[in-house]
Amino acid sequence: MNNINVIYGINGPVVTVKDTKIFSMMEMVYVGKDKLIGEVIGITDDKTTIQVYEETTGLKPGEPVEGTGGPMKVCLGPGLLDNIFDGIERPLKAIEEKSGAFIERGCNVSALDENRLWSTKIVVKVGDKLVGGQIYAKCEETSIITHKCMLEPNISGEVVWVANDGEYKINDVIVKIKDNKGNIHELTLCQYWPIRIPRPVQERLPSTIPLITGQRIIDTLFPVAKGGAASVPGGFGTGKTMTQHQLAKWCDADIIVYIGCGERGNEMCQVVDEFSKLIDPKSNKPMTERTVLIANTSNMPVAAREASIYTGITLAEYYRDMGYDVAIMADSTSRWAEALREISGRLEEMPAEEGFPPYLPSRLAAFYERAGRVNTLSSSQGSVTIIGAVSPQGSDFSEPVTQNTKRFVRCFWALDKSLAYARHYPAINWINSYSEYFGDLDPWYSKNVGDSFIRYRKKIASILSQEEKLMEIVKLVGADVLPDDQKLIIEIAKVIRVGFLQQNAFHKDDTFVPLEKQKKMMKMILHLNKRARRMIAASIPISKIMDTGIFDKLTRIKYDVPNDNLEMLDDYKRQIDETLDKLIQDRV
């Protein structure tokens, strides 16, 4: 029987219960007559502190608080995909039908549709020995994704009964197993897991496979590995959300978990609208069939914002354990950190830098460390890649959330407001950004794209670095004083910036670019640089080389060459050579 106590104090989302010792740390509780969902976050000798994940307006002292005896959990089973949840896994579509456009307090809706029938195939038989993580049934969750029902990690035993293949609801018993103590466990299509506890794996694997995004500046200059962690920091209007939309649409992950954490409601509406219309390029099916959306907008309770990150990563780990590659788009971890700061202030905790709680770094580490490529308990391989947006106020990358995030990620895509205001997207600054995955990923690039890809990337990065140094001189004394070989560096860097790094999300051939096209584009740019450098060494002015229009022609490669006709790129080398050879002949 559940124990009931009463509310003593209320401070925003923080509720206290006095003179009780029945609750345990991180236990899920029901608060008040409306049974608002909460979680125990502090216990002292005379007081228990609870954070409530719903609006506490109207809550009164003396109302009951009921314990559940277990931690905050989410329901994991078929029906997660093509669905939209709030920060504590309540389905927003079902809530809308029940309470209208706004979530009512104490709105109790099952996370998954309990009446929907799933065509299920049982893959075990009586007498089989099962251990935690093994698959016992499969069903087609969407036309793209097969859902694999797995034994909970902490259970093992012998199968003593199985149902026939057929249609079942998520709570129907389909398999029974007996553990070594003689206890019978009934297995359904779903299971529950605590959101703050990482799901166990057999082995963590090195990050040796890149997450291909089709975005040139990422795939070429700042790649992220499957199972890696990347950060996208940028001020207001620099394109964090747009960048994450592009990655969610085009990266080669099997499943996308998009977490809108404290973002504007109209942005989440845009995500829902875009994803519902987008066709998955790999399957020609709606993108929503492999996407889970968690929407915790800025007007929703702040405590639920803190929970939404853990809800999202738990759903991702669940699909990872099935053997899928999952990518999480967390937009944004700054709003999550602000929720931590607000709750910490309500608890009257000693603040650290800029008012954030002193445990901010450990919370960020706990989140990003749940990324990884693993051997699952079912002996398949899966991965969770985390891409977290950070929203530093005034684009100040020295603020605590950005600085602490840099400690726990190996890929940093710094967005630049000057690039964004110049309509250069993705607005990733190639000087301030970095990736530490090159050593891990270069063998894959060598094997699958060729050694030349790595050489071209290094040369492109070198030219951009040289341009950055030269522009300091140009700002002081102007470009006219530079010798022609240095002017060439600036002109080639412009071709790289505009023709290669800048990308048009609304152009059918430029929104996603395969690695082979990226390699050939770099090859043509570097070939032009090599030929032009020889021309300048032969005392031909750079102005005459520029007048040929060949630089502008290379800038337009991204639009002029379709992704399905890369043979056209081979013709550019001939055009460069003919154009510059003609210049030499005219001079003679």
N, C-alpha and C positions, 0 to 999 in steps of 0.2 A: 504494500500500500504506500502511495506517495505521501511524503510529509508536507504539511502546509504551514507557512509562517506568514507574517504580514509586513507590509511596507512601513518603514520608519521615516525615511527621507527620500526626496526626489530632487535631482539637480540636472535638468535637461535629460539626456539619455542615461544618466547614472542614477541608479536606485539603490538604497541601502536597507538592509534588514538587520534588526538589532537582537542581541541575546539569542543567537542560534548557532549550533555547531553541526547541523545535519547536512549542509551543503559541502561539496568538494570543489576544488579549484578547476575552472574551465567547464563546470557542469552546465548543461542546458536547462533552463528553467522557464516556467510560464508565469508572467507577472500580471497581477490585476485580474479584475472580473472578466476582461476581454481576452485573457490568456495571451498577452503579448510575449513574443519570443525574446528571451534574454540569455546571457551567459555570465557565469560567476567569474570575475576578474580579480577579486581581492578578498582575503579572509584574515580577520584579526580575532583576538580573544573575545571581543564583544560585538563585532560588526561584520557583516558580509556585504560586499559591494558587487553589484550586477550592472552590466551594460545592456541596455535594451535596444533591440534592432528595429523597433518600430516607434512611431510618434507617441510621445508620452503625454501629450496635451490631454487634460481631463483626468489623469491618473491621480488618486488620492492616497494619503497615508491610511493604513488600516486595511487596504485591499490585500487579498491573499497572494502569496508567492509559492508556487508549487514546483518541487524538484522533479527531474526525470530520471536521475540516477546515472546518467551518461553524458558524454560530451556532445557538443554541437556536431550534427552529422548531416550528410546529404544523401539523397536517394540516388543510386546509380543503377541504370537499367535502360532498356530500349525506350525511345521517346525523347531522349535528351537532344538529339540532333533536330534541326529545323524547328527549334523552339527558342523562346526568349524568357529569361528568368530575371528576377531581381537579385540583390546581393546575397540573400539567404535561400536561394533556389525555390522561390515561389513563381509559378508560371504566370507571366503577365497577361497572356491571352485569356487564360481561365479566370484570372482576377478581374479583368475588364468585363467579362460576361456576368460576373457576380456582383461587382461593386461599381462599375462604370469606369470613367477615365482616371480616377484617383483611387489609390489603395486605401481601403478602410482599415481602421485599427483592428487587430485581432482577426484579420481575414485569413481563415484557415483553409488552404486549398492544397490538395495533394500535388507534389512536385511533378509526378508523371500521371498520365491518364490511366486510371485504374480499371476502366471499362473497355479499353481498346484491346482487340484481339491481335496477337502476333503469331504468324505462321512459324512454328518452331520445329527444329530438327534436333533430337536428342543424340549426342555423339558418344555416350557411354552406355555400358550394359551392366547387368547385375553381376557382381563378383569383381568388378574393376576396383583397383586401389587408387584413390585420389588423394592428392596433397594440395595444399593451398596454392591458388593461382591457376590450377588446371581448368581447362574448358570442358563443360559438361553439356552445353546446348548452344545452338546458333539460330539466329533469326535475321531476316532481312529488315534492318532498321530503316534504311532508305534504299533507293535503287542503286546507290553508289557504295554504301557502307554495310557490311555484314556485322551484326552485333554478336559478340561472343560472351556468353554467360560463364563467369569464372567463379570457382570456389573461393570463398573468403580466405585470405592468407593465413589466418590463425586456426583453420579447421582442416582436418584430414580424416580419412576413414575409408570403409569399404561400401560400395554401392549395394544396397539391399532391395531397392525398388526403383523402376523407371516408368514414366508415362509413355504412351505411344506418341509418335509424331503427330502434330496437329496444331490447332489454334488455341492459344492460352492467353489469359490476362497476366499482368506482371506479378500479381500476388498468388497465382495458382501454383501449387506444388507439382513439380515435374520430375524431381529426383529425391530419393531419400538415401542418406548414408549413415553408417554406424561407426562411431569413433572407437578408439582402443579402450575406452571406459564403458562401452556398451550404450552410450547415449545416441539417440536417433536425431539427426539434423535434417530438416525439410528444406529443400532448395527450391527457390522460385526463380523468376526471370530477373529479379533485382536484388540488390544488397545495399547496406548502409556503411558509410565510412566517415570517421571524424575528419573535419576539414583541416585541422591544424597538425595532423600527423601524416608525414609522407608515407605513401604506399610502398611496401617492401619490394625489393628486386633481388634477382639472383646475383647480378654482377654489373657494375658500371663499366662502360666501354670508352675508349679514347674518342675524341672528337675528330674523326678523320674524313667525314663526308660533308660537303658544303650544303647549306640550304640555298638552292637556286631560286632566285627571286625574279630574274628577268630585268632587274634594274641595274644598269651598267656600272654606276658608281659603287654599288654595293658588291655585285658579283666580281668585279674586277679589282677595285682598289681596297674595299673594306668588307671582305666576306665574313659571314657568320656560319658556324658549323651546325649541323643538325644535333640537337642536344646542347647547344651553346646558349649564351645569354648576351643580349645586346641592349644598349640604351639609346634612346632617341631624344636628347634634350633640345629644347628650343623655346624661345619666348612666344608670346601670343602672336598668332598670324604667320608663324614660320613654316607651317605645314606638317606638324607632328601627326595629326589625325589623317591627313591626306596620304602621308608616307605609309602609315600603318594600313590604310585602306588598300593601297597598291600591293603591299606585302601580303595581306590577307587574300587578295584576289589571285595573285600570280605565283606565290611561292609554292614549291613542290611538296608541301606537307599534305598528308592525307586528310587531316581534320584541323579546322581552325576554331579556337576558342577566343572570342572577342569580348574583352571586359571593358565596358564603359564606366569607369570609376570616378564619380563626381563630375562628369562632363555635362555640357549643356544638353537639354532634352532634344533640341532641334538637330544636334549632331548625331545623336543616337537614332533619331527618325530617319536621317539621311543614310545611316549605315543600314538600317532595316530595309529602306526603300531600294538602295543600290543592290544589296545582296539578293533581294527577292527578284530583281530583274536580271542579274548577272548570270550568264551561262558558264559553268565550269569548263575550261578549255580541255581538260583531260577526259571528261566523260560526256560533254554536251548535255549535261543535266543542270538544273538550277543549283546555284552555288550554296543555297541554304541547306541542301541535302547533306552537306558535310561541314556545317557550321553550327556552333552553339553561341548564342549571344547572351551576355549578362549585362543588364542595363541597370546601373545604379546612378541615376542622374543627380545633379547638384541639389535638387529640391527634395530628395529622398532622405530619410534619417541618416545622420552622419555615422552612427555605429555600424549600420549595415554596409556602408561604404568600406569600413575597415575589414568586414568579413568577406566582401565580394572577391577580393584578391585570392583568398584561400579557397573559396568555393570554386573559382575558375581553375586554379591549379590542381585541385582534387579531381575535377571532371577530366582534365587533360591527362593526369596520371592514369585514370581508369581506362581511357582509350589507348594510352601507351601500353598498358599491360595486355591489351588485345593484340599488340604487334603493330600498331599504327604509328606513323610519325605525326606528331601534333605540334602546332605552332600557337603560342599564346600571344595575343596583342593586348597589353595592359595599358589603357589610356585613361588616366595617367597616374603614375605612382606618387606624384606630388600631391594630388587630391587625397590619396590614401594616407600619406604622411600627415597632411593637414587634419584628417580625422583623428589620427593618433594624437596629434598635438591638442586638439580640442578636448578629447576624452581625458588626456593627461592633466589638462588644466582643471577640468571638473573634479578630478581626483586630488587636486592640490599637490601634485608631485613636483619635485624640484626640477625646473626646466634646464635644458642644456642650450646649445647654440641656437639663436633665433627662436627660442621658445619650444623647440622640438624636444620630446622626451629623450633622456640619455640612452634609452634602449632602441632608438631609431636604427643605428647601424646593424644591430643583431637581428632586428625584424627584417630589414632589407636583405641581409645575408641569408636568413632562413627561407625567404621567398625565392631568391635567385638560385640558391643551391638546390632547389627542387627541379631545376633543369637538368637534362642529361640524356645520353643515349645508353641504353641498358639491354642486358639479357633479362627478360622477364621471368617470373616464376614458372610460366608455361613453356620456357625455353625458346621463345621467339624474340626478335629484336624490335624495339620501339624507341621512340625518343620524344622528349618535350623540349621545344625551343622557346625561350622567353624573350620577347621584344617589348621592353617597357618604355613608355614615353615619360619624360620628365618635363615639368613646366616651371622652370626657374623664373621668379619675378624679375622683370626688366632684363631678361636674357643674361642674368648674372650666374655664370657657371661655377662661381666660388661658393654658392649657397650650400647648406648642409645636405639636402637630398641629392643634388647632382654629384657632389664630392664623395659622398658615401656610396652612391651607386657605382661610381667609377672603380671603387675598391673591389666590387663583386662581379663585374662584367668584364669580358675580354674583348668587347667590340663596342665602340663609341662613335655614333653617328651624330656629330655636332651640327645642328641646324643654325643657319646664319640669317639674321633678319635682313641684312643688306642684299643677300642673294634672293630672298623671298620677295622683297619689295621690288627687285629688278625682274621679277617673274621667272627666275631661274629655279626650276624644280627638277628633281628633289633638291631642296636648298641645303644639302649637306656640304659643309665646308671641308675641302680636301686637305687643308693644312691642320686644322684642329682635330680632325677625326683620326681614328686609328683602329686597327684590328690586330689582335695577338694570335690569330688562328692560322697565319701563313705557314708556319712550320708544320702544323698538323695537316693542313689541306693541300699543300703543294704536291705531295705524291699523287693525290686524286686528280688534280688538274693536269699533271704530267701524263697520267695514264689515259684520261678521258678526253682531254682537249689538246694536249701536246705541250712539250717543253717550251715552245715558242710563246705560248700564252703567258707564262711566268716572266720570260724575258721582256716581252712587250709591256707587261704591267709595270715592271721596274723602271723601264725607260720613260713610260708615260708619267709615273710618279716623280722621276728625276726632273723632267722638263717642267712640271708644275711647281716643284720646289725652287728651281732656278728662276722661274718667272716671278715667284713671290719675292725673292731677293732683289731682282732687277726693278720691280715696281716701287721699291723703297727709293731707289735712285731716281726713277722717273718722277715720283712725287716731288722730289727736291729740285731737279734741274731740267725735267722734261725729257721726252723720248728722242728728240732730234740729236742729242749729243752722243747717243749710243752708237757703237759700231754696228755694221750690218749683221754680223753673226749673232749679236745680242738682240737686235731687232727681230731676227728670225725666231729666236726662242719665244719672244712675246707673241708673235703671229701664230706660231705653231701651238702655243699654249691656248690661244683664243680658239683655234679649231678644236682642240681637245675639250675645252670648257663648253663651247656652244654646240659643237657637233657630236660630242661623245658623252660628256657628263650630264648635260641638260637633256631632259627626256619629257616627252609629251604624253600624258596619261590618256588623252582623248584621241590619239592617232592610232589606227588599227595596227600599224606595223611598229610603232614606237612605244606603245604601252607595255609590251613585253618583248624582250629581245633575247633570243637563244645565245648560248655561249659561243657557238661557232661564228655567228655574225659579229659578236663583240670582238672576238679575236681578229677577224678579217678587217674590221674597222680600224682597230689599233695598228694592224699591219700596214694599211694604206696611209694612215697619218704619219707613221714613222718612216715609211718609204719616201713620202714627200719631204719630210725633214732631212733625210739623208741626201736626196738629190738636190734640194735647195742649198744645203750646206756646201756641196761641191760647186754649185754655181757661184756662190758668194766667194769661195776660195779662188775661183777663176775670174774674180773681179767683175762679176755681173751684179749690178745694184739690186737690192731687195725690192725696190720700187717697181722695177721691170718684171720681176717674178710675180709680184702681187697683181700687176696689171693683167696678167694672163687669165685671172679669174679661177685658177685651179684650187686656190684655198677655199673660196666660197663653194665650189663644187663638192669638195670633201665634207664641208659642213652640212650639206644637204643629203649625205649618204643615208642617214637614218630614215629619211622620208622617201627617197628615190628608189631604194633597194628593198623589195618586199622580203619578208622573212622566209617565204617559201621559194625564193629564187636567188639564193646567195651566189650563184655562178656569175651574176652581174657584177659582183664586187671584184672579180678577177680582171674585169675589163678596165677598172680604174687605174691599175698599175700601168697598163699600156697607154692610157690617156695622159697620165702624169709624165711618163717618159717622152711621149710624142710632143707634148706641150713644151717641155723644157728643152728637148733636143732642137725644136724649131727656134727657140730663143737663141740658142748657141749659133745655129746656122744663120739667122738674121743678123747676128752681131758680126759674123765673118763676112 
